[in-house]
């Protein structure tokens, strides 16, 4: 018989089940619990949302910069046109007014077509119209689906000086129209909207801004801005120039809230920037007007447009901005 010494102690083998249990425990401890996974997912979601917000703001800022670049191009084109045409501005209209060939001297006549040269062929800065003599058609579609075609831009008096159809549309414009911008109806005319006085503006505000020399404060005078004009439907165009209301005035009555008399939005600027409107001035400078009214910032004025009534502001919250824009129409002439 073989014996074992005291120093020779037999060790029983470790059971397989026990070894498996220890390995499994180690594996479980190396992973994540459900709570830990949810925390990680929440952190990742937060990071992604912050990145998306940052990217969105960067893209928004880039589009706003491009919009101001387009306005700068239009401002340069207007001034270059003026230098090439004896100081005259291009017309802010988009169609030839009826009766243009007949010369009338009464500035208060709504049908007047006064101009230095009444026989001068009238071409707006863009040409959105349909005529048969001579044949010309720069609009597509019909009824409420009419829209401006490329021919309207190329046939306008400024296209030679701008030279790029993409400069007519703001990258912030969500529509599929070709043109976002309007020239001010108060520039390049004998009075507002150039012989079109259906709203009575010319009768109280006759002026002559056909040349650069007649602009008293070019750095403060509005030249162009993005406009939102729904009259021609979703793919339409901005009809003629932008007409701010020169008649609106502030009314104060002691401690009572300020109100505004003669307040009416003939046209509405497009609100695509958060809280501001890009603008070009007669001297070629470009900046952004900071909107004062919360309703204006949220686009409530544009939403309240109705056919026949135009832009309606029941509580008058946007009239502060209307009054501020009025001050840019013809500073020095319109008080």
Buried (B, 14 or more C-beta within 10 A) or exposed (E): EEEEEEEEEEEEEEEEEEEEEEEEEEEEEEEEEEEEEEEEEEEEEEEEEEEEEEEEEEEBEEBBEBBBBBBBBBBBBBBBBBEEEEEBBBBBBBBBBEEBEEEEEEBEBEEBBBBEEEEEEBBBBBBBBEEEEEEEEBBBBEEEEBBBBEBBBEBBBBBEBBEEBEBBBBBBBEBEBBBBBBBBBBBBBBBBBBBBBEBEBBEEBBBEBBBBEBBEBBEBBBBBBBBBBBBBBEBBBBBBBBBBBBBBEEEEEEEEEEEBEEBBBBBBBBBBBEBBBBBBBBBBBBEBBEBBBEBBBEBBBBEBBEEEEBBEBEEBBBBBBBBBBBBBBBBEBBE
